[in-house]
Amino acid sequence: MSLTVRVLCLSLFVLLGVTPQANAASGWSVAPGGGGRPAFYAEGAPGAVVEDTVSVTNRGGEPVTVRLSATGARVVLARSEVSVPARTRADVPFTVTVPDADRSAVLTARGPDGRSRTVGLHLRARVPRLSALTVERVRIGGDGIAYEIVNRGTTTLVPRLAVRADGLLGPVLDRPTRTLPVELPPGRRIRLTEPWPDRPALDALDVRLTVTAGGGARDTAQASARFVPWQPVAGGAGALATAAFFGIRRHRRRTREPSDADAELTGAVK
């Protein structure tokens, strides 16, 4: 037998001897219980607990011990370590708590050689659709009306704004409803300013903001302010005129009958 033939035979013998051991060491797998699923999927209301099973299959000729863990979600395994005999499958129950929002997690199985295998865990939260908002912290000053909108619901909102301002002698600003160029995710707060560069220099104003959005979301808030050009009225005559101006306003407030609009105000009065 030539040297080349001897080398080839020895190499084949080594390969045949090593291959079965490698297959025995790596001949296990992990998958969702029941078969036919590439990953776990759980759906429910936030806080709901869903049950499932993970299967560890040992196709090798020797027992194998696998450690189980999960990341990205609240998973409670019946056992964190499982020993699987040769050519046997072990099923490990577990529970997972549905989060407040959709999320992806991972269930990991680690073998005795340190190698790990993972299975995806996809969680979907069934959150009821609620459209709600509030208008808060209305301030009048400078050349605009500052305010905040808070999304109190579970859906993204595109708010719409209407503005009305009444002075001592009647309406001084009446802007119809228009869509604001913003999107407000659930739970978020946004600060905005409505421009008003030509507001009266001398007046007592009641400003009302009405914000609406899809799904029936609606809220109204108001604020009051007095504007007096103190330098021009610094003299005695000017001061008397200003006092008379606001005296008329107080008299009108006492004698004015309440309206439906007053009864509908739900926002904070600043």
C-alpha positions in Angstrom: 0.0 0.0 0.0 1.5 3.3 -1.0 2.1 6.2 1.4 -0.7 8.3 -0.2 -3.3 5.6 0.2 -2.3 5.1 3.9 -2.7 8.8 4.6 -6.1 8.8 3.0 -7.3 5.8 5.0 -6.0 7.3 8.2 -7.8 10.6 7.5 -11.0 8.8 6.8 -10.7 6.8 10.0 -10.2 10.0 12.0 -13.2 11.7 10.4 -15.5 8.8 11.0 -14.4 8.7 14.7 -14.9 12.4 15.4 -18.2 13.0 13.5 -20.5 10.9 15.8 -19.2 12.7 18.9 -19.9 16.2 17.4 -23.4 15.1 16.4 -24.0 13.8 19.9 -22.8 17.0 21.5 -24.9 19.3 19.2 -27.9 17.0 18.6 -30.4 18.8 20.6 -32.8 21.6 19.7 -35.4 23.9 21.2 -38.8 24.9 19.8 -42.3 25.9 20.7 -44.3 23.0 22.1 -46.7 21.2 19.7 -44.5 21.7 16.7 -45.2 23.7 13.5 -44.4 27.1 15.0 -41.2 29.0 14.3 -41.7 31.2 17.3 -44.0 31.9 20.3 -46.9 34.3 20.0 -49.0 35.6 22.8 -51.8 38.1 22.8 -54.0 39.6 25.5 -55.0 42.6 27.5 -52.1 44.3 29.4 -51.3 42.4 32.5 -52.9 39.1 31.3 -50.9 35.9 31.9 -50.6 33.6 29.0 -49.4 30.0 29.2 -47.3 28.1 26.7 -44.7 25.3 26.5 -41.1 25.1 25.2 -39.8 21.7 24.0 -36.2 20.6 24.2 -35.5 17.6 22.0 -32.4 15.5 22.4 -31.6 13.5 19.2 -28.2 12.3 20.4 -27.2 9.2 22.1 -26.2 10.7 25.4 -28.3 12.7 28.0 -28.0 16.5 27.8 -28.7 19.2 30.4 -30.0 22.5 29.1 -30.5 25.7 31.0 -33.5 27.9 30.0 -33.9 31.7 30.4 -35.8 34.6 28.9 -35.2 38.2 28.2 -37.4 41.1 27.1 -40.5 40.0 28.9 -41.9 38.8 32.2 -41.5 35.0 31.7 -41.8 32.4 34.5 -40.5 29.0 33.6 -41.6 25.8 35.4 -37.9 24.8 35.4 -34.8 26.8 34.6 -32.8 23.6 33.9 -33.9 20.4 32.3 -32.1 17.1 31.8 -33.2 15.3 28.6 -32.3 11.6 28.1 -31.0 10.4 24.7 -33.6 10.4 21.9 -36.2 12.1 24.2 -38.1 15.3 24.3 -38.8 17.3 27.4 -41.7 19.9 27.6 -41.3 22.8 30.0 -44.4 24.9 30.7 -44.0 28.7 31.2 -46.1 31.8 31.6 -45.7 35.2 30.2 -47.3 38.5 31.2 -48.6 40.6 28.4 -47.0 44.1 28.6 -48.7 47.5 28.1 -47.5 47.7 24.4 -46.4 45.3 21.7 -43.0 43.8 22.4 -40.6 41.1 21.2 -38.7 38.9 23.6 -36.3 35.9 23.4 -36.3 32.5 25.1 -32.8 31.1 25.3 -31.6 27.5 25.8 -27.9 26.9 26.7 -26.3 23.5 26.4 -23.5 22.0 28.4 -20.9 23.1 25.8 -21.9 26.7 26.3 -23.6 27.0 23.0 -27.1 28.5 23.0 -30.2 28.3 20.8 -33.0 30.9 20.9 -36.7 31.1 20.0 -38.5 34.4 19.4 -41.4 35.4 21.7 -43.8 38.0 20.2 -46.2 39.7 22.5 -49.2 41.7 21.3 -51.2 43.9 23.8 -54.9 44.3 23.1 -55.4 47.8 24.3 -58.9 49.3 23.9 -59.0 52.3 21.6 -59.6 55.4 23.6 -59.5 58.9 22.2 -59.1 61.5 24.9 -57.1 64.8 25.5 -56.8 67.7 27.8 -55.8 71.4 27.3 -53.8 72.8 30.1 -51.6 75.8 31.2 -53.1 78.4 29.0 -51.1 81.7 29.2 -51.7 85.0 27.4 -48.6 87.1 26.9 -46.2 88.7 24.4 -47.6 88.1 20.9 -49.3 84.8 21.4 -51.3 82.4 23.5 -49.2 79.6 25.0 -50.9 76.3 25.9 -50.3 72.5 26.3 -52.1 69.5 24.9 -51.9 66.1 26.6 -53.0 62.9 25.0 -54.9 61.0 27.7 -56.0 58.2 25.5 -54.5 55.1 23.8 -54.4 56.3 20.1 -52.2 58.8 18.3 -54.1 62.1 17.9 -54.0 64.9 15.3 -55.5 67.8 17.2 -57.6 70.6 15.8 -57.8 74.0 17.5 -60.4 76.8 17.6 -59.7 80.1 19.4 -62.0 82.8 20.7 -61.2 85.9 22.7 -63.8 88.3 24.2 -62.9 91.8 25.3 -64.8 94.4 27.2 -66.7 95.5 24.2 -67.2 92.1 22.6 -65.3 89.5 20.5 -61.8 90.6 19.5 -60.6 87.2 18.1 -62.6 84.3 16.6 -60.5 81.7 14.7 -62.4 78.7 13.3 -61.3 75.1 13.9 -58.2 74.1 12.0 -55.9 71.1 12.1 -52.6 71.6 13.9 -49.4 70.3 12.1 -48.6 67.8 14.9 -49.1 64.2 15.8 -49.5 63.4 19.5 -48.8 59.8 20.6 -50.5 58.3 23.7 -49.3 59.8 27.0 -47.4 62.6 25.4 -47.6 66.3 26.2 -46.8 69.1 23.7 -46.4 72.8 24.2 -47.7 75.1 21.5 -48.1 78.8 21.0 -51.0 80.4 19.0 -49.7 83.6 17.4 -51.6 86.8 18.2 -49.4 89.8 17.2 -52.2 92.3 17.0 -53.9 91.7 20.3 -55.5 94.8 22.0 -53.2 97.1 24.0 -56.0 98.1 26.3 -58.6 95.5 27.2 -59.6 92.8 29.6 -59.6 89.5 27.7 -61.2 86.1 28.2 -59.6 83.6 25.9 -61.0 80.2 25.2 -59.2 77.4 23.4 -61.2 74.4 22.2 -59.2 71.3 21.0 -60.7 68.3 19.3 -59.4 65.2 17.6 -60.7 62.0 15.9 -62.7 59.6 18.0 -64.6 62.2 19.9 -61.7 63.7 21.9 -62.5 67.2 23.0 -61.5 69.7 25.7 -61.8 73.4 26.4 -59.7 75.7 28.6 -59.6 79.4 29.1 -57.5 82.1 30.6 -58.0 85.8 31.4 -55.7 88.7 31.2 -55.7 92.5 31.4 -53.6 94.7 29.2 -53.0 98.4 30.1 -50.5 100.7 28.3 -49.2 102.1 31.6 -47.0 104.8 30.2 -49.7 106.6 28.2 -52.1 106.4 31.1 -49.6 107.4 33.8 -51.4 110.8 34.3 -54.4 111.2 36.6 -56.9 111.5 33.7 -55.5 108.4 32.1 -55.7 106.4 35.4 -59.3 107.5 35.9 -60.1 106.4 32.3 -58.6 103.0 32.9 -60.4 102.6 36.2 -63.7 103.5 34.5 -62.9 101.0 31.7 -62.5 98.1 34.0 -65.3 99.2 36.2 -67.6 98.9 33.2 -66.2 95.4 32.6 -67.0 94.3 36.2 -70.5 95.7 35.9 -71.1 93.8 32.7 -69.8 90.5 34.3 -72.3 90.9 37.2 -75.2 91.5 34.9 -74.4 89.1 32.1 -76.6 86.0 32.1 -74.8 82.6 32.1 -74.6 81.0 28.6 -74.4 77.5 27.4 -70.7 78.0 26.5 -70.0 78.8 30.1 -71.6 75.6 31.2 -69.5 73.6 28.8 -66.1 74.8 30.0 -64.1 71.8 31.2 -60.5 73.0 31.2 -58.5 74.6 33.9 -59.1 78.3 34.5 -55.8 80.1 34.7 
